[in-house]
Amino acid sequence: MCRRAQRQPLCWSKKLLAGTVLVGFGLFNTTEGIVDHHLLGIDHVNETVPRAQWAFLDIGFILSGIIMMGIGCLLVISDRPSAI
């Protein structure tokens, strides 16, 4: 994606912008979920529910990040570059 963005000229379509934003959010959520929730054991998704349910919510959070990255990649790949 970075090489594609550096090509001149590049017209950032709505699809390309949405795809890169989804990849970014998904990557952040996945990384934050793995590092904070599982490795460090801090900042769980919902700490008001019983402790036994924390893992399920944290795993769901990580999966939502992976899904966002997948949808974002599909949007970026499906977008056709257009010259100005």
N, C-alpha and C positions, 0 to 999 in steps of 0.2 A: 504494500500500500504506500509506503514512503516513497519508493521510486516513482510510482504512478503520480503521486502528488507533486513531485519535483519536475516532471516533464512539462515543457512549455509548448504551447499553451494548454492549460487544463481548465475546463469549465466544470466547476463543482456543482453537480446536479443535486437535487433534493435527495435522490436515492443514495448517492455516494456520501453525502453529508450524514444522512441518517445511519447508514451502514457503519461509517467510521466512529460515530458517537456510540452506537450500540456495542461495537467491539471494545471501545475504551471503557465504557461502564461495566461491561461484562468481565473484562480482564481485571479491573479494579475490584469488583465484588468477589470474584473467584479468589484472587490473591488475598484480599483482606479476610475472607471467610476462612481460608486454609490457615493463614498465619495467626490471625487474632483468635478465632474461635477454637481451632484444634491444637495448634502448636503452643500458643501462649495461654490459652484457656481464659481469655478476657473478652469483653464486649460481645456477649452472646445476643442472638436475634431477639429473644424475648425471655427475660429473666424473671418474669412474674408467674410463669407456668412452673409446674413441678420440675425439679432438676432432671428427672428421667426423660423429659421431653425435649430438653435443650438440644441434644444431638440431632434429633429429627428435623427441628427447625433450622439448625445450622447447615445440615446437609441440603435441605430444600433451598436455602439461600445460595449455596455454592452451585447447585444445579441450575438455579435461575440465571446465575452469571454465565454458566457454560451455554445455556440456551440463547442468551442475549448475544454472546460472541458468535454462535453459529448463525443466527439470523443476520447479524451484521455482516459476517463474511459472505453469506449468500447475496446480500444486497450489493456489496462491493463488487463481487465477481460478476453479477448479472448486469451491472451498469456498464454501458458502452462509452468509451471515451469520446468526447466530441471536441473538435477543433473550433476555434473562434474564427 
